[in-house]
Amino acid sequence: MRIGVNVPNFGPGTDPGILRGWATTVEGLGYDLLMVSDHVAITPDVAEQYPAPFYEPFTTLSWLAGVTTRIRLGTTVLIVPYRHPLLIARMAANLNQLSGGRLVLGVASGWARQEFEALDVPFEKRGRLTDDHLDAVRKAWADDADYRAGDIPIWVGGNSDAGIRRAVRVGDAWHPLRATLPWLTEALTRVKTIADAHDRPVPAFTPRILLNVTERPVTTPDRAAGEGTIEQIVDDLDRLRHLGAETVVLDPFSGDPEETLRPEYAWQALATVAAHWELGRYRTEQD
């Protein structure tokens, strides 16, 4: 199982130097994937959670491709209706070429109503637009040599049944965001049921989970996967591996934009997980 990291490309502490620091740290620790988020217009509903500056994902990943050598690069998640599908197809193809085939395209339909209004995109039609745009992206990659750039996996985000149906229909993987282990376990049954109903293969399982290392165990029933002591987090990763996860993305941002001023705390948490997960993997192989 591969492990990735969702890097904050927003907030008061984020600048080119910090982004470079994130990239070199995550790659240096041995993680497999670096992902960033997507917003275009930082409207009040967006700014409340993800304040400016907000670095556009394709631009940011193109730059980070030049300061890394091995790690895969991705979006978690690109809001599909915000861009013309041919622009998505072109930018993704070019980024995949420029990075040596390292792109993972995580996508979703979006949630920020005010941002949709600012971009003059109908919020109520975002699901249909997402489906139509993804079909057009796939068609451009398949039919037009000018857009081809090797295989670019599409991870479809969304914890709803609509998101699961979209992942089954057009995705290479289902990419649920921040949930509990019991919820993820139950949801995987729904994924298989929906896939069977559509006579489609079950997409790969690539969840994004919280990363919040605590000194004491978290024992509440609603404990998010990836929250708790390092032993709990490593156990969560092992359980996800047994559930069939091909990649798990760790998200160290807990919701306070001021965290972006102190990235060293997240880097230390990632270093701790990397060290313990390698030890756990070694013991599993020896057993």
SEZAPA-406784 format. One record per residue (C-alpha): z, x, y; residue in one letter. Coordinates in steps of 0.2 Angstrom, whole numbers, plus 5000, padded with zeros to 4 digits. Layout:
N
ZXYA
...
END
This chain:
287
500050005000M
499550065017R
500750055032I
500150035050G
500950015067V
500649895081N
500650005097V
501149915114P
499649935125N
500549845139F
502149845150G
502849945164P
503050105154G
501350105147T
500050235154D
498750345147P
499950485143G
501150365134I
499650285124L
499150465119R
500950495114G
501050345103W
499350395094A
499850575091T
501550515085T
500950375073V
499650485066E
500750635064G
502050535055L
500750495042G
500450315046Y
498750245040D
498350125054L
498550105073L
498349935081M
498349865098V
498449685106S
497249585117D
497349495133H
496049495147V
496849395161A
498649425164I
499049245169T
500949195171P
501049135153D
500449305147V
501449405159A
503049325154E
502949415137Q
501649555140Y
501649605158P
500349715166A
499749845165P
498749785150F
497449905143Y
495949815135E
495849845117P
494049905114F
494250025128T
495950085123T
495450115105L
493850205110S
494950325120W
496250345106L
494850385094A
494550545103G
496350595102V
496550565084T
495650615068T
496150525053R
497050365057I
496150195057R
496050095073L
496149905075G
496549755085T
498049635081T
497349525087V
495649515097L
495549335104I
493849295099V
493449155111P
493649265126Y
492049365123R
490249325119H
490049355100P
488649475103L
489749575115L
491049575101I
489749625088A
489049765099R
490749835105M
491449835087A
489949915080A
489950055093N
491750085091L
491650095072N
490150225074Q
491050325087L
492650335077S
491850385061G
492050215053G
493850185056R
493850015064L
494849865058V
494449705068L
495949585068G
495549415076V
496349255081A
495949095091S
497349125105G
498749035112W
498849065131A
498248905139R
498248975157Q
497249135152E
495949015144F
495848925160E
495649085170A
494149135159L
493348965160D
493548945141V
494048775134P
495748785126F
495548635116E
493948705108K
494648875104R
494648845085G
492848795084R
492348935096L
493249065085T
492348995069D
490648995078D
490849165086H
491449245070L
489849175061D
488749245075A
489649415073V
489349425055R
487549375057K
487249505070A
487949645059W
486949585044A
485249545052D
485049665067D
484949845064A
485449885082D
487249805078Y
487549885061R
488850015059A
489450015041G
490849895034D
492049835047I
493449735039P
493949565048I
495749525047W
496049345052V
497749315060G
498649145061G
500049075052N
499448895052S
498348815038D
496948825051A
497149005052G
497249025033I
495648915031R
494749035043R
495349185033A
494749115017V
493049065024R
492649215035V
493949345033G
494149505022D
496049485024A
497349365030W
498449435043H
499949335046P
501049385061L
502949405060R
503749295047A
505149295035T
504949355017L
505249175009P
503949105021W
502649235017L
502949204998T
502749025000E
501249045011A
500349154999L
500349004987T
499448905000R
498149035003V
497749034984K
497648834984T
496548835000I
495448974992A
495248874976D
494848714985A
493448804994H
492848894979D
493149064988R
494049224983P
495749244989V
495749365005P
496749525005A
498549505011F
498949615027T
500449555036P
501149615053R
503049615052I
504449655064L
505249835065L
507049825071N
508149945063V
510049895064T
511649985059E
512349835050R
511449725037P
510649565044V
511149425033T
510649265043T
509449155033P
508049165046D
508049365045R
506249415049A
505449535037A
505649715044G
507349675052E
508949755047G
509549915040T
508350045034I
508749995016E
508349815020Q
506749865028I
506149975014V
506649835002D
505549715012D
504049835011L
504349854992D
504349664991R
502749645001L
501949774990R
502449674974H
501749514983L
500049604984G
500049675002A
498649805004E
499249855021T
500849805031V
500849835050V
502549875058L
502849795075D
504249895084P
504149785100F
505549655100S
505049565116G
505849655131D
504549745142P
505749875147E
505649945129E
503950015134T
504950135146L
505850205131R
504550235117P
505650375109E
506750235102Y
505250155093A
504650325087W
506250375080Q
506350205070A
504550245064L
505050415059A
506550345049T
505450215040V
504150355036A
505450465028A
506250335018H
504650255012W
503950415006E
505550444996L
505450274989G
503650294984R
504050464976Y
505450384966R
504350244960T
502950364954E
504250464945Q
504950314936D
END
